[in-house]
Protein backbone atom coordinates (compact mmCIF):
# COMPACT_ATOMS: atom_id res chain seq x y z
CA UNK A 1 0.00 0.00 0.00
CA UNK A 2 1.42 3.39 -1.05
CA UNK A 3 0.02 6.31 0.94
CA UNK A 4 -0.33 9.45 -1.18
CA UNK A 5 -1.61 11.86 1.44
CA UNK A 6 -2.57 11.53 5.11
CA UNK A 7 -5.02 14.08 6.53
CA UNK A 8 -3.41 14.51 9.96
CA UNK A 9 -5.28 17.76 10.55
CA UNK A 10 -8.60 15.89 10.37
CA UNK A 11 -7.40 13.37 12.96
CA UNK A 12 -6.63 16.30 15.28
CA UNK A 13 -9.78 18.35 14.60
CA UNK A 14 -12.28 15.47 14.64
CA UNK A 15 -13.06 12.47 16.79
CA UNK A 16 -13.52 9.59 14.33
CA UNK A 17 -15.97 6.73 14.81
CA UNK A 18 -16.52 4.44 11.80
CA UNK A 19 -13.95 4.22 9.00
CA UNK A 20 -14.79 3.11 5.44
CA UNK A 21 -12.59 2.38 2.43
CA UNK A 22 -13.95 3.72 -0.86
CA UNK A 23 -12.77 3.75 -4.44
CA UNK A 24 -12.59 7.06 -6.30
CA UNK A 25 -13.82 7.82 -9.80
CA UNK A 26 -10.85 9.63 -11.38
CA UNK A 27 -9.69 10.87 -14.76
CA UNK A 28 -6.47 9.54 -16.29
CA UNK A 29 -4.47 12.68 -15.63
CA UNK A 30 -5.64 12.71 -12.01
CA UNK A 31 -4.24 9.21 -11.51
CA UNK A 32 -0.89 10.30 -12.98
CA UNK A 33 -0.85 13.33 -10.69
CA UNK A 34 -1.64 11.13 -7.67
CA UNK A 35 1.25 8.83 -8.56
CA UNK A 36 3.49 11.89 -8.25
CA UNK A 37 1.96 12.57 -4.81
CA UNK A 38 0.33 15.88 -5.75
CA UNK A 39 -2.86 15.89 -3.66
CA UNK A 40 -4.26 17.68 -0.63
CA UNK A 41 -7.18 16.65 1.61
CA UNK A 42 -7.02 19.52 4.10
CA UNK A 43 -10.38 21.17 3.26
CA UNK A 44 -12.05 18.05 1.87
CA UNK A 45 -15.24 16.42 3.07
CA UNK A 46 -17.69 13.83 1.77
CA UNK A 47 -21.43 14.11 1.31
CA UNK A 48 -24.28 11.76 0.40
CA UNK A 49 -26.60 12.95 -2.41
CA UNK A 50 -29.14 10.88 -4.29
CA UNK A 51 -27.86 7.54 -3.05
CA UNK A 52 -24.25 8.32 -4.01
CA UNK A 53 -21.28 9.59 -2.01
CA UNK A 54 -19.20 12.49 -3.33
CA UNK A 55 -15.80 13.82 -2.26
CA UNK A 56 -15.83 17.62 -2.23
CA UNK A 57 -12.93 20.02 -1.90
CA UNK A 58 -10.10 17.52 -2.40
CA UNK A 59 -7.31 19.14 -4.40
CA UNK A 60 -5.53 17.01 -7.00
CA UNK A 61 -3.07 19.17 -8.93
CA UNK A 62 -3.22 19.07 -12.75
CA UNK A 63 -0.73 16.75 -14.41
CA UNK A 64 2.17 18.93 -15.59
CA UNK A 65 3.36 16.87 -18.53
CA UNK A 66 -0.12 16.37 -19.99
CA UNK A 67 -1.53 18.19 -22.99
CA UNK A 68 -3.58 21.37 -22.68
CA UNK A 69 -6.71 19.43 -23.68
CA UNK A 70 -6.57 17.02 -20.77
CA UNK A 71 -6.39 19.56 -17.93
CA UNK A 72 -8.90 18.88 -15.15
CA UNK A 73 -10.35 21.14 -12.45
CA UNK A 74 -8.19 20.50 -9.34
CA UNK A 75 -11.06 20.74 -6.84
CA UNK A 76 -13.84 19.12 -8.84
CA UNK A 77 -16.39 16.88 -7.11
CA UNK A 78 -15.41 13.22 -7.36
CA UNK A 79 -17.74 10.26 -6.89
CA UNK A 80 -16.80 7.66 -4.30
CA UNK A 81 -17.46 3.99 -4.98
CA UNK A 82 -19.08 2.12 -2.08
CA UNK A 83 -21.57 -0.71 -1.63
CA UNK A 84 -25.23 0.26 -1.23
CA UNK A 85 -25.27 -0.97 2.36
CA UNK A 86 -22.27 1.23 3.22
CA UNK A 87 -23.86 4.24 1.53
CA UNK A 88 -27.06 3.70 3.56
CA UNK A 89 -25.03 3.52 6.77
CA UNK A 90 -23.11 6.70 5.89
CA UNK A 91 -26.31 8.53 5.00
CA UNK A 92 -27.88 7.60 8.33
CA UNK A 93 -24.84 8.55 10.38
CA UNK A 94 -24.21 11.73 8.38
CA UNK A 95 -27.70 13.03 9.19
CA UNK A 96 -27.05 12.91 12.93
CA UNK A 97 -26.45 16.26 14.56
CA UNK A 98 -22.81 17.30 14.56
CA UNK A 99 -21.60 14.36 12.46
CA UNK A 100 -19.66 14.77 9.22
CA UNK A 101 -17.84 12.59 6.71
CA UNK A 102 -14.11 13.35 6.61
CA UNK A 103 -11.44 11.82 4.35
CA UNK A 104 -8.48 10.55 6.39
CA UNK A 105 -6.12 9.02 3.82
CA UNK A 106 -5.69 8.77 0.06
CA UNK A 107 -3.61 5.82 -1.13
CA UNK A 108 -3.03 3.17 -3.78
CA UNK A 109 -3.82 -0.35 -2.65
CA UNK A 110 -1.62 -3.29 -3.63
CA UNK A 111 -3.36 -3.69 -7.00
CA UNK A 112 -2.83 -0.08 -8.13
CA UNK A 113 -6.33 1.19 -7.36
CA UNK A 114 -6.74 4.63 -5.79
CA UNK A 115 -8.67 4.43 -2.52
CA UNK A 116 -9.78 6.96 0.06
CA UNK A 117 -10.42 6.24 3.72
CA UNK A 118 -13.43 8.22 4.95
CA UNK A 119 -14.62 8.39 8.53
CA UNK A 120 -17.79 9.40 10.30
CA UNK A 121 -16.52 12.10 12.63
CA UNK A 122 -17.59 14.72 15.13
CA UNK A 123 -15.73 18.00 15.64
CA UNK A 124 -13.64 18.36 18.77
CA UNK A 125 -13.94 21.29 21.11
CA UNK A 126 -10.92 23.48 21.81
CA UNK A 127 -10.41 22.04 25.30
CA UNK A 128 -10.46 18.48 23.87
CA UNK A 129 -7.70 19.46 21.44
CA UNK A 130 -5.63 20.90 24.30
CA UNK A 131 -6.06 17.72 26.31
CA UNK A 132 -4.95 15.66 23.30
CA UNK A 133 -1.78 17.76 22.97
CA UNK A 134 -1.00 17.38 26.70
CA UNK A 135 -1.53 13.60 26.55
CA UNK A 136 0.67 13.27 23.46
CA UNK A 137 3.48 15.27 25.08
CA UNK A 138 3.25 13.16 28.24
CA UNK A 139 3.54 9.93 26.21
CA UNK A 140 6.59 11.31 24.41
CA UNK A 141 8.25 12.27 27.70
CA UNK A 142 7.62 8.80 29.13
CA UNK A 143 9.03 7.15 26.00
CA UNK A 144 12.12 9.38 26.18
CA UNK A 145 12.67 8.52 29.81
CA UNK A 146 12.34 4.79 29.11
CA UNK A 147 14.84 5.01 26.26
CA UNK A 148 17.37 6.88 28.36
CA UNK A 149 17.22 4.23 31.12
CA UNK A 150 18.19 1.49 28.72
N, C-alpha and C positions, 0 to 999 in steps of 0.2 A: 504494500500500500504506500503510495507516494502522496504525502500531504502537500497541497498547494498553498492553502491559507488556513490559519487557525484564528478564530474570532475570540481572542482572549478577553477583549473588552466586554463582550456579551457574558462571558463566564463571571466577570466581576460585577457587572451591573444587574444581572438577573439571577434568580434562583431557579434552576432547571429541574423539571420533574420527569417527563417522559421524553425519550430521544428516539427519533426515527431516521432511517437511512432512505434517501430518495434519489432517483436518477434525475438528470437535468436535460431538458430539451435544448440543445445548443446548435449553433451554426458551425460550419467547418473552420472558419477563421477564429471563432471563439475557443475551439478546442486547441488550436495551435498556440493561441495566446496563453491559455491555461498551462500548456506544457512548458512554457517559458516562465510560469509562475507569476503572471501579471494579472492579479485579481485582488479585490478588496471587499470584505464583508462587513465593514464597520457600521454602515448605516442601513444594512439590509434587514428585511423582515419577510415573513411569508404570510399569505392570506388565502382563505378558501372562498372561491366564487364559483357558483354554478356547478358544484360537484367536482371542481378541479382545484389544485393547489398551485399558487404562483409565487415565485421569488421576486420581490420588488427591491429596487435600490442596490442590488449587487453590482459592483463595478468590475467589468472585464475589459481591459484595455484593448483597443483595436490592434490587430496583427500588423506589425510594422512592414514586413516584407511582402505583404499581400498587394493585390492590385487596387486601384482606386474604386473599382466597381464592387468589390467585396467588403467594403468597410461597414461595420455594424455599429449600432448605437451602444455605447459602453454600459449604460444603465437601463437597458430595455427590460421589460418584464419577461421572465422566463418561466415556462411551465415545469412543474416538478412531477415526476412519475412515481406514483404510489398505488397500492392496491385500494380498491373501493372501501374495504373495511377500515384501513388506516386513514383514509380521507374522512370517513364518517367519524372516527374517533377524534381526529384533529379538529373537525368542524365543531363537535360538541364541546371539546375542551377550550377551543378558541373563543367560544361565545361566553364563557364564564367571565365574571367581572375581574378585571385586572390581569387576565392571562393573555399572552401573546405568543406568536410562533417566531422563534429566533434561529437563524442559521449559526451553527457552531463551527463547522469545519467544511472545507471543500477539498476533495481529494480524488485521486484515481485509484480504483480498486485493482486487484491483481490482474484482471483481464483487460485493463485499459479503458474502463468505463468511468466517466466523471460522475461522482456522487456528492451529495451534500447531506450533512447531518443536521437535521432541524430538531429543535426541542420546544416543548411546551414550557413556557417560563413565566415568572412573575417578577416584576421589578423590585429591586431591593431599596430599602430606605437608606438614608445617609448614615444613620447610626449602625445599621447592619454592615455597611461597607467598611466603616471604621473598625468594627469588631473583627471582620475578616482580615484586615491588614494587621491588627495586633496579634491575632492567632497565628498568622503566617510568619510574622517576625519572631514570635516565641518558638515556633517549631524550628526555624532556622538557627536560632541561638542554641537550642538543645542539641541539634545535630552537630553544630560546630564544637560544642563542649564535648560531646561523645567522641568526635574525631580526634580532638586534641589529647584525650586521655589514652587513646590507643597509641 
